Amino acid sequence: MSWQIVVMFAVAALFVLLGAGLLLLLARPQPPARIYVYRMVGIMALSGGIVLAMSAVAMWQWSVEE
């Protein structure tokens, strides 16, 4: 596994943790503006991390096949 793939996995994990953390903050009462921001940024970071992890897995598989 090359260092580029490791970096992609690390950034994906960071995005997933950030997104999940923001979404978990919605369990406590928050002002309306924070609810909007936490929900939007949380969902975007979570989905971005998942897509980046899938791309890293694809790169890893392609590099092993060669």
Backbone hydrogen bonds, N-H to C=O, Kabsch-Sander energy under -0.5 kcal/mol:
donor,donor_aa,acceptor,acceptor_aa,energy
6,V,2,S,-1.7
7,V,3,W,-2.4
8,M,4,Q,-2.0
9,F,5,I,-2.4
10,A,6,V,-2.2
11,V,7,V,-2.6
12,A,8,M,-2.4
13,A,9,F,-2.4
14,L,10,A,-2.1
15,F,11,V,-2.5
16,V,12,A,-2.6
17,L,13,A,-2.6
18,L,14,L,-2.5
19,G,15,F,-2.9
20,A,16,V,-2.7
21,G,17,L,-2.3
22,L,18,L,-2.3
23,L,19,G,-2.2
24,L,20,A,-2.2
25,L,21,G,-1.4
26,L,23,L,-0.9
27,A,24,L,-1.6
28,R,25,L,-1.1
35,I,31,P,-2.0
36,Y,32,P,-2.1
37,V,33,A,-2.3
38,Y,34,R,-3.2
39,R,35,I,-2.3
40,M,36,Y,-2.6
41,V,37,V,-2.8
42,G,38,Y,-2.0
43,I,39,R,-2.3
44,M,40,M,-2.2
45,A,41,V,-2.7
46,L,42,G,-2.4
47,S,43,I,-2.5
48,G,44,M,-2.3
49,G,45,A,-2.4
50,I,46,L,-2.0
51,V,47,S,-2.5
52,L,48,G,-2.4
53,A,49,G,-2.2
54,M,50,I,-2.2
55,S,51,V,-2.2
56,A,52,L,-2.2
57,V,53,A,-2.3
58,A,54,M,-2.2
59,M,55,S,-2.5
60,W,56,A,-2.4
61,Q,57,V,-2.5
62,W,58,A,-2.5
63,S,59,M,-2.1
64,V,60,W,-1.5
65,E,61,Q,-1.7
66,E,62,W,-0.7
